[in-house]
């Protein structure tokens, strides 16, 4: 079968590899579509880890049809969506607990765009005190995680969502369900003033702040209510250390009212998200679809590295 693997010097390779065999707790899936995430290209940049990844499969998110399964959770022929390692391949094996059944009304391409960004967004909200009726502020509301985060907050009962985005994306962000679209390109003073008119917020979902981009935490602190939570999906090195140690030790070592969030696989959560999609409460945001060729995959990653995508980039492993 074909698979995209990590090569030397942060490159990707398209190779022919053996079809994987599932264990008793896994399902094998004929992949129809897969999507890419920033972590896919960032991992090879880490010392030692980049070397260890050579020859390993790329990608986390997939959708397709069950090809082999010993568990009673699924049967051959089921349409599914899920998380695994090496999703950019003709076939994958994934833990049954990391997958959900996919109704016929949801396309494979739309489904493949969901697992990482939707589970990250859902868990960022639900694991950090979100309640129906809350006011939520989303930084990066037009991106992969942000665009789904806006919709999930509304689907879960948020009374108000403000989305921070560029003015060019304001109309699209309001169409997702944002009550207010705040244009960051007008400058910090104007953005802060607009957010202050909507404050206080119960929670901030920050999909932007990173060592390579602007730090929105100070602005968030000024508009959060006392005890409000700032949940980020990236951040400074010290916060990554706290997050990794918290996960490894089962402790809460995060800063007060701040959490750098690490997604976990969750088939039940994914099933809830898929159900909202089927009901029309959540619309997957796919910016562009690419063919399953090395040049197209490389082009998709080049686009993703620009950090200006509007939604997700999907690889059609099986051409529709």
Secondary structure as GFF3:
##gff-version 3
##sequence-region A 1 320
A	DSSP	beta_strand	2	6	.	.	.	ID=ss1
A	DSSP	beta_strand	12	16	.	.	.	ID=ss2
A	DSSP	beta_strand	26	35	.	.	.	ID=ss3
A	DSSP	alpha_helix	38	42	.	.	.	ID=ss4
A	DSSP	three_ten_helix	43	45	.	.	.	ID=ss5
A	DSSP	alpha_helix	49	52	.	.	.	ID=ss6
A	DSSP	beta_strand	61	69	.	.	.	ID=ss7
A	DSSP	beta_strand	79	83	.	.	.	ID=ss8
A	DSSP	beta_strand	91	95	.	.	.	ID=ss9
A	DSSP	three_ten_helix	96	98	.	.	.	ID=ss10
A	DSSP	beta_strand	99	101	.	.	.	ID=ss11
A	DSSP	alpha_helix	108	112	.	.	.	ID=ss12
A	DSSP	alpha_helix	115	126	.	.	.	ID=ss13
A	DSSP	beta_strand	135	139	.	.	.	ID=ss14
A	DSSP	alpha_helix	144	155	.	.	.	ID=ss15
A	DSSP	beta_strand	160	165	.	.	.	ID=ss16
A	DSSP	three_ten_helix	167	169	.	.	.	ID=ss17
A	DSSP	alpha_helix	170	176	.	.	.	ID=ss18
A	DSSP	beta_strand	180	183	.	.	.	ID=ss19
A	DSSP	three_ten_helix	184	186	.	.	.	ID=ss20
A	DSSP	alpha_helix	188	198	.	.	.	ID=ss21
A	DSSP	beta_strand	201	206	.	.	.	ID=ss22
A	DSSP	alpha_helix	217	223	.	.	.	ID=ss23
A	DSSP	beta_strand	224	232	.	.	.	ID=ss24
A	DSSP	alpha_helix	237	249	.	.	.	ID=ss25
A	DSSP	beta_strand	258	260	.	.	.	ID=ss26
A	DSSP	alpha_helix	267	279	.	.	.	ID=ss27
A	DSSP	beta_strand	286	291	.	.	.	ID=ss28
A	DSSP	alpha_helix	294	305	.	.	.	ID=ss29
A	DSSP	beta_strand	312	316	.	.	.	ID=ss30
###
